[in-house]
Amino acid sequence: MSYLNVDEVESALVNLAAAYPAGCELITLPNPSIEGRTSHALRLGPRAGGVLPTVMLIGGVHAREWGSCEILVNLAADMLAAQAGQAGLRYGSKDFSATDIRTVLQRLNIVVFPLVNPDGRHYSQMTEAMWRKNRNPAYAGGSPSCVGVDINRNFDFLFDFATAFSPQSAVSLYTSADPCNHDVFHGPAPFSEPETQNVRWLFDSNSRVRWFVDVHSYSEDLLHSWGDDDNQSSDPTMNFRNPAFDGKRGVPRDAAYREFIRSGDLDTATYLAGAFRDGLAAVRGKAYVVKTSFDLYPTAGASDDYAYSRHFVDPGKGKILSYVVEWGTEFQPPWGEMELIASDVTSALLATSLEAARDAPLQLATQTRNPDQMDVFAIDADGVAQSAWWNGDWHDWFQVGTQTFPPNTPVSTQTRNPNQMDIFAVGRDGGVYSAWWNGDWHDWFRIGTHTFPRGTLVANQTRNPNQMDLFATDANGAVYSAWWNGDWHDWFQVGTRTFPPGTPIATQTRNPNQMDVFAVGGDGAVYSAWWNGDWHDWFQVGTRTSFAPNTPIVTQTRNPNQMDLFATDANGAVYSAWWNGDWHDWFQVGTRLIG
């Protein structure tokens, strides 16, 4: 095998869609290239776009960076084959289990657009290997040497770089308003080119895109926001929309301007970048560097800055954490080396997607201490625990304690009596932390020594005012419990079964001497363990195995002799199982699909 030509890239997508109709959907992009080529993308995942959080991957933006297309085609082909065969994947020394693949493809959509710039790639492969731009002759003034626009300078982010940036910035080395600049002419206006219009259309037509990666070469880096200047999180007025800072951007390490990024966004961006770096290094030991795009060089009109900036410009659009991969050490390495690079980057993208799939969305916790009191809790995008409360009127949100957490960490809460509240969350170090109220809030403290993955929900219950029990699934898939009866007792393993890391646990108590816990296994079945003085090991509830890994289970008890479970399967149907001395198998609740 060797590098794919333009027709082979497109036919690969068409063939994958035909071979795996249950696993992906072929997307035809609306804008043909200047030379009349129609582009395609694939949407991987079990449901239509707009339902699931989405990872968007693009490649082939710069014509001479041939291997980007192969990386993304390879990723799509490998994931679809593994899903269909219920198999895992291995890249060098890095393994992904069949459960990992199911987790990604049942909890996310992945949009793969391998060849953004088909005309440029064709010209690079047939005529001028180092060609970078598209092949638009409209601004060339009849000169063949002035054909083309740099696609990755044509997005709507600080496009008027001469106004936005400082004269001392190096941005003019990397962006140009001169049509005869061989590499970086940015075009006459943002989105003047069909290629960038197609990328914008993908963003707009997949409204739940939350992560974006643009695959490029070369330098062995992973870049994250921003690209116009150094980052800062203290002054939100110092931002790309504020004309007061025109003429000041783009000078490294100065005080005149730094681009605002929320601290929570930066934390999450660097955390996922770490997953990429580690997933790549595990294949054959390559050490890619994580840094901001600006640390490579200052840019204007780039895809990654446009992606992340969208929610600032229009708050109605979802936030998109964005990255640029700069693979390898040359644009067109020998094919044998390119195959190894493809394995590196495929593993890294899959590792990043797996972390994104596990990352919990913003989750509210609520409780009522008496008929006249409600309390609501959440951890916000800056990692700060917040609460609002009602006692006839709503009182505005206030900060609970001084601890900060990963952004949007799920929080759980319980009340043992009308004058006592306890809340729980997993901290940045993987420890479980608690804050409590008995008239005043007491600051966060750590419970026990065990650690859990970021985003793990801590399940809790109280069997009586003097007893609390916590449950959580660790990074090895084991379920642990800690308990309090005046003092906290450290975490211990519940049973021998393991689950996908971070699996949410559901728990309930039917009486002070009985506890039941539930979780979805890697095989899609629901399992339960129970306590009545001693723990009884996990057993399967019913015969259904259609639940996606990490699916939350809702449980309730109507009386000491009745339990009901509810969960949404991978097809979006709600199922229930119930117990009244024996377990009755799962049945569908109604006909509507809600997932």
N, C-alpha and C positions, 0 to 999 in steps of 0.2 A: 504494500500500500504506500501511497505518497500523498502529498497535499491534494485536497479536493479542489476541483475547479468550480466555477459559479453554478453550473447546471447540476453538478453532483451534490453540492450543498443543498440546493432546493429539492432535488429528488430524494435526498436522504430524509428530509422532513416529511415530504408527501408519503414516502414508504413507511416511515414510523407511524404516522397517523393511520395508515391502512392496516398495518400489522397489529396495532394495539388500540383499537377503537374504544375499548372500555377504560383505557388509561390516559388518553390524551385527546386533544382536539386541535385540528389544523386551523390556523388563523391566516387569512389572506389580508395583507396590508393594503390600505386603500390607494396609496400613491405610487404609481410606477416610476421607475428611475428615469433619468433624462434620456437614456438609450432604450427605454421601453420595457425594462425587466420588472416583473412582478415578484415581490418578496413575500416570504411566509415566516410565520412563527409557530411554535407549539405551546399549547397550554397543558401542562401535566397536572393531573389530579382528578378526583372522582366526580366533581360537580362543576356546574357552569361558573364562569368568572363572575366576580362580584360578591360571592358568598364567603369564600375562605380568604384569610390573610394570604398575600401573594408576594413571592420573590420574583423579581424581573431581572433577567440576565440578557445582556446584549453583547455582540462581538462583531468583528469585521468592520468597525467604524473607519479605521485607517487601513487603506488598501494593502500596504506592504506587510502588515502584521498577519501573515497568513494563518498561523496556528490557532488564532482565537476562534475561528469558525469550527475547527476540528475539536477543540476542547468542549464547546457547547453541544455539538452533535454527539460527541462521545458521552457526555453527561446524560443527555436525554435518552440515548440508546441503552446505556447501562442501567439506568433507573427503571425504565419501562420493562426491560427484560427481567430484571430482578423481581420486580413487582409481579409480573405475570407468572414467573416460576417460583414465587414465594421463597426466594433465595436472598442471600446476602451478597455483598461485594467486597473484593479485596484489591487494594492498590499497594503494591510493595509490602510494607509491614503494617499497613493500616487496614483494619477490618471494620466493616459495617454489617450488622446483623440483618436478617430478614425483618425483624421488628423495627430496626432503625429505618429501613426503607418504607415500611408501612406507616411509621410515625410521620415521616415527611410527607408522603403522598396522600395520606388521609387527613392531615391537619392543615396542609398548605396547598395552594396552587403555585406552580412554578411556570412562568412564562419565559420561553427560550427563543430569542431572536438572534440566530448565529451570524447573519450576514446583512448588516445594515447598509453597506455600500457595495452593491454588486458590480456596478460599472467600474469603480476604482479597482476592485480586486481583479476583474477581468483584464484591465489595462496593465496592472502590475504583473500579472502572471504571463501575459502575452507580449508586452512591449517594453515596459520600464519597471524593473523589479522594485525600485525604491519609491515608486509613486505612492502618495499618501492621501490625496484629496479625492473628491468625486470627479466626474467628467463633464461638469456643466460648462459650456462654452459661452454662456450668455454675457459674462462680464469680462471676457478676454480681449475685446476690441479687435477680434480677428487674428490674434497672435496665438499660435498653438502652444507656446510656452506659458501662456497666462490662463489656460483652461483650469477650471476646478475650484471648489470651495472645501476648506477643511471642515468636515462635518462636526468635529468636536470643538469647534469654536463658533458654531452657528446656533447654539441654544440661547434662550432668553435669560441670561444672567450677566449683569454688568457688560452688556454687549458694546456700549459706547465706552470702551476702555480708555480712550484718550481723555475723556472727562472724568471718569470714575477713579482712575489710578494716579498716583503721584508721578511727576516727571522723573523721580529717582528710581521708580520701580523698573524691574527688568521685564515687565509684562510684554513690552513691545518686541522683545526677542521671540516671544512664543505666541503672539497674536498680531495680526496685521490687517490693515484696511486697504492694502495694495493688492489689486487682483493679480499682479504678476509675481507676488511672493510665492515661491515654489511650493511651500509647505503649509503655511498657516493663515492664508487669506480667510477672513471670517464671513465673507458674503456681504450683500448689501443691507440685510436686515435679519433679525432673529427668525428662524424657521423659514428662511427663503427657499430651502432645499427640500425636495421630496423625502430625502432620507431622514432628516430631523423631524419633518412632519409625521412620518410613520412612527417614530419613537414617541412623539407627543401623543399621537392617537392611541398607542398602546397604554400609556399612562392614563389617559382620559377614559378609555373603555374598560380598564381594569381598576375600578375605584378603590380596591382594597390592597393595592400595591403598598407594601410597608418596608421592603428592602430592595435595593437596586445595586447591581454590580455591572460595570462596563469593563470588558476584558480586553486588555491591550498588552503590548510589549514595547520596550523591555527595560528591566532594571532589578527584577526580583524584589518588588515592593508590593505592599497592599496599602492603598491610600484611602483616607477617609476625609470628611469635611473639615475645614473649608479649603478652597484653592486660591482665594484672592488675597488672604492675609493670615497672620497668626490668629489663633483662637483666643477668646476671653469669654467669661461667663458672668461678669459683674455689671456690665453697662449695656442693657438691651437697646438703648438709643443708638449705640455705635453699631450700625448694621447697614447692609447693602442697599436698603431702600432710602436711607437718609441722605439727601443731597448736601447736608452740612459737612459731610466728610468727603465730598468729591475732591479729587486732587491730592488725597492723603493715603489712599490704599496701596498695598502691594510692596511696602518696604519692610523687610524682615527685622524683627526684634526692636522696632521703634515704638514709642508711646503714642504717636499721633493717631494711629488707627489699628484696631484689631477687631476681627469679625466676631459678632456675638453668636454663641452657641449655648443652649441651655446645658447646665452641668449634667443633668440626667441623660440628655441625648449623647453627650460626649462619653459618659460612663458606659452607656449601652453600646455605642459605636465601637469603642475600644475593646469592650468585652467580646463582641462578635468578631472583631478583627483578630483577637487572640485565638478564637476558635478556628478561624481560617488559617492563621500561622501554624498552629499546632497540628491541624489536620493535614497540612501540606508537609510539615517536617517529619511526620510519622511515616511517610511513604519511603523516603530514601535519604532523609537527613538534611534536606535543603533548608536553609534559614532565610526566609523572606523577612523583610523589615516592615513593621507597621509604623506609619507616620501620616501626617496630614498631606493632602495634595499640594498645599503651599510649600511644604518642605521639599518637594521635588522641584517645583518652580511655579511662579505666579501665573494664573490663567484667568481668562474671561470667556464666557460663552461655552463652558464645558458641561457635559451631560450630568456629571455627578453633582455639581453645584446647582444646576437647574432642578434636579430631582429633589434635593433636600430643601431648596428654597420655595418650592411650590406652596407649602402650607403656611409660610410666612406671608406670601403675596395674597393668597386666597385661603382664609381660615376654614373654608368649607371643604378643602382638599385634605386628605389624610397625610400624616407625616411619613416621609420616606427616608430611612437611613441609607446613605449612598456610599459606594466604594468604587475604586478603580484598581484592577489587578494589572500589574506590570510584570508579566511572566518572562522568564528566560534572560539571556544575555546577548541576544541578537534577534533581528526581525524574522529571519528565515533559517533557523538552525537545520542541520541535516536531519532527515526524517527520523532516524533512530533516536536522536536526542529529543525531537519534538514529541515522539510517542511517550517518552519518560516525563516530559513536561506536562503533557496532557493528563497523565495519571496523577502527577502532583496536584495540578489545579483542580481536576475533577474531584479528587479526595477533599481538597480544601473547601470547594463550593458545597459539597455534600455535608461536610462537618458543620459549616456555617448554617446551612438550611436546617440541619437537625437541631442546632441550638435555637434557631428562630422558631421551629415547630414546638419546642418545649417551653419557650418564653411565654409566660402567661400574660393575657391582656389585662388592662385595668379592671380590678375586681373590688366591688364594694362588700363590706361586711356590715351587718346590722343586727341589733338586738333590742328587746324591750325589757326594762326592769320592773315596770308596773304599768297599769293601763294608761297612765298619764305621762309616760317618759319613753322616748325613742332615742337611740344613739346610732350614728352611721360612721364608718371608718373607711379610709382608703390611704394608700401610699401613692403620692403624686409623681409627676414626671421628673421631679428633682430629688426623689427618694425620701421625701419628708412625710411622716405619718400625720394625717389630718382627721379631724372629727367635726361633725355637726350634730346638734341635738335639738329635740323638740319636747316642750312641756306645755303645749297650748299654742305656742308660736315657735318658729324655727330660729335657732341661734346660729350665726354664721360659722364657717369653718375656722378652726384654730389648730395650731401645731401641738401634737402630743409628743413630749419628750424631745431629746436632743439628738438621738441616734438617726443616722441616715442609712437608707437601704438602696439596693438596686431599684431603678425607676419602675413604678407600677407593680412592685412586688405584691402578691396576694396577701391579705391580712385576714386572720380569723379572730373571732371574739366569742366570749361567753360571759354569763352572769351567774354567780352562785347564790346571790340573794339581792334584794333591791339596793343594797348599799355597796356592792362589790362588782367590778367589771375587770376582766382580764383580756388583753389582746396579744396576738402572737404573730411573728413573721420571721422569715429566714434572712439573715444579714449578709453583708458583702463577704464575710469570711466563711459563710456556710453554716454558722451557728444559728440556733433558734433563740430569738429574743422575745421578751415579754415586758409589757408595761401594764400597770394596774391602777385602779381608782377605788378609793373608799372615802370619797369626799374631796380629795385632791388627787391629781395624777402623780404617780411615782415613776421615775424615769426607767428607761429600758435596761434590762439586765439579761445576761446570757443564761440559758437553761442547759446544764450538762455540757458534755465535751464532744458529742458526735456532730458531724457536719453533713449538710444536704445540698443538692444542686440549687443554684439560683432559680428563683421562680417557683420553688416547691410550696404547695399549700400545706399548712400545718392544720390537720384535723383535730378537733378537740371536743370533749364532752365533760359533763359533770354528773356524777351519779348521786351526789348529795352535797350539801354546802361545804363539806370538809374534804372533798375528793375531786381532783381534776386529772384527766388522762389526755395525753397528746399522742398523735400518730403522724408519721411522715415517711416517705420512701427515699432512701439515700442513693448515691451515685452508682452503687453496685446493684441496685434494684431490691435491696432488702428493706422490709418494713420495720421501723423502730418505734418504740413507745417510751415516753417518760411520764411520770405521775407525781402528784402532789397530795400530801395529806397533812400539811403543816410545814413540811420541807419538801424540796424537789429531790426526786430519786432519778439517777442518771438513766440515759437511754439504754434499752435492751432490745434485742431482735425478737420480733413476733413471728413464730413459725419458721419454716425452712424454705418456703417458696420465694422466688425472686420475680420482680416485675420490671418493666422499663423504668429507667431512672426518673425520679421525680413524679411517678404515677400518683395522682390524687387519691386519697383514701376517704371513704365515707364511713361514718361511725354513728352508732346510736346505742342507747341503753334502754332496756325495757323495764328494768327494776334495778335497785342498788347492787344486786349481785349478778348482773348479766350485762355483758357488752358484746356487740357484734361489729366487725369491721369488714369492708368490702373494697375490692379494687379490680380493674380490668387487667388481665394478663397479656403477655406478648402474643398469645395465640388468639386473642379476641374474645375469650371467655371471661365471665365474672367469677371471682373467687371470694370466699368468706373465711374468716377465722373468728373464733368466739371464746369468751372467757366467762367462767362461773366459779371462780376460785383458782382455776388453772387455765392456761391457754390451750385451746384445741387447734391443731394445725389446719392450714388452708385446705378447702375443698371447693369443687366447682359447683356453682349454682346453676342448675338447668343445663340445657344442651346447646344453647345458641352461642356462636363464636363469631358474630358479625360486628362486634364493637371495636372501634379503632383504639390503638394504644393511647393511653393518657385520657381516655374519655371519662369525664366525671360522672359519678353515680349519685343519684338523689335517693335518700332513704327516709322512711318515717315509720312510726309505730303508733297504731291507734289504741292499742291496749296491750297488756303484757303478753298476750297470746297471738298477736298479729303484727307482721312486718310487711312492708311493701317497698320494692325497689323500682327505680325508673332510670333508663339510660337511652341515649340516642345512638343508633347504630351507624355504620359507615355510609349507609344510603340515606340517612336523614329521618328514618322512621323511629318513633318512640316505642320502646318495649318496657313491659313490666313483668316482674316475677313476685310471688308473694308466699308467705309462710304462715301457717296456723298450726304448727306442730310438725308438718312436713313442708318441703319446698314444692311449689307448683311452678311448672316450666314457664318460660318467657312467652308472652303474647303481645301482639301489636295493639297499641292504644290508638284507636281512630285510624283514619286513612291518610291524613295530611303528613307530608314530609316537611320537617322543620329545619333540618340541618343544612 
